[in-house]
C-alpha cells in the first residue's frame, strides 16, 4: 500500500477477507485491484487466478498480482 499511496492512490486493504483482492487502489484516472503474495514461492493458486480473471471490473481498472519475493524490496507485478 505504501508504494501505491506514494504514487498518488487512495488505498483500502481487504487482506484475509476471503475476497478476490487484498488492496483496492483508486487513483485520479484508474483503479488498481491487487492480490498480494509474499515469500520465496509467491504462488497464485489456480482457483485464485480463475477468480481474478472472472471478476468483472470497470474498463479503467487493472487486475494485478504483486509478488514480494524474499530479500527483494520491489514487487514483481503481473497483470491478469
C-alpha positions as CSV (number, residue, x, y, z in Angstrom):
1,X,0.0,0.0,0.0
2,X,2.9,2.4,0.7
3,X,4.1,2.1,-2.9
4,X,0.6,2.8,-4.3
5,X,0.0,5.7,-1.8
6,X,3.3,7.2,-2.7
7,X,2.2,7.1,-6.4
8,X,-1.0,9.1,-5.5
9,X,-3.5,6.3,-5.0
10,X,-6.0,6.2,-2.1
11,X,-5.9,2.6,-0.8
12,X,-8.2,0.2,1.1
13,X,-6.8,-3.0,2.5
14,X,-9.0,-6.1,2.4
15,X,-6.4,-8.9,3.1
16,X,-7.6,-12.1,4.7
17,X,-11.2,-11.2,4.0
18,X,-11.6,-14.1,1.6
19,X,-12.2,-11.6,-1.2
20,X,-10.6,-11.7,-4.6
21,X,-8.3,-8.8,-4.0
22,X,-6.2,-7.7,-1.0
23,X,-5.8,-4.0,-1.9
24,X,-8.1,-1.7,-3.9
25,X,-6.2,1.5,-5.0
26,X,-8.1,4.4,-6.5
27,X,-6.2,7.0,-8.5
28,X,-7.3,10.1,-10.4
29,X,-7.8,8.2,-13.6
30,X,-7.6,4.5,-12.8
31,X,-8.3,1.8,-10.3
32,X,-5.8,-1.0,-9.4
33,X,-7.2,-4.2,-7.9
34,X,-4.2,-6.0,-6.3
35,X,-3.8,-9.6,-4.9
36,X,-0.6,-9.7,-2.8
37,X,1.7,-12.7,-2.4
38,X,4.8,-12.9,-0.3
39,X,7.6,-15.4,0.3
40,X,10.0,-17.4,-1.8
41,X,7.3,-19.2,-3.7
42,X,4.7,-16.5,-4.2
43,X,2.4,-18.9,-6.0
44,X,-1.1,-18.0,-7.1
45,X,-3.4,-21.0,-6.8
46,X,-5.3,-21.9,-10.0
47,X,-8.6,-21.1,-8.3
48,X,-7.3,-17.7,-7.3
49,X,-6.2,-17.0,-10.9
50,X,-9.7,-18.1,-12.2
51,X,-11.5,-15.8,-9.7
52,X,-9.3,-12.8,-10.7
53,X,-9.8,-13.4,-14.4
54,X,-13.6,-13.8,-13.9
55,X,-14.0,-10.7,-11.8
56,X,-15.9,-8.0,-13.7
57,X,-14.2,-4.7,-13.3
58,X,-14.6,-1.2,-14.9
59,X,-12.7,-0.6,-18.0
60,X,-10.3,1.7,-16.2
61,X,-9.4,-0.9,-13.6
62,X,-6.4,-3.2,-13.8
63,X,-6.3,-6.6,-12.1
64,X,-2.8,-7.3,-10.7
65,X,-0.8,-9.8,-8.7
66,X,2.0,-8.3,-6.7
67,X,4.7,-10.9,-5.7
68,X,7.1,-9.9,-3.0
69,X,9.9,-12.5,-3.1
70,X,12.2,-12.9,0.0
71,X,15.1,-10.5,0.1
72,X,13.6,-8.2,-2.6
73,X,12.3,-4.7,-2.0
74,X,10.2,-4.2,-5.1
75,X,7.4,-6.5,-6.2
76,X,7.1,-8.4,-9.4
77,X,3.8,-7.1,-10.9
78,X,1.7,-9.4,-13.1
79,X,-1.4,-8.1,-14.8
80,X,-4.2,-10.8,-15.1
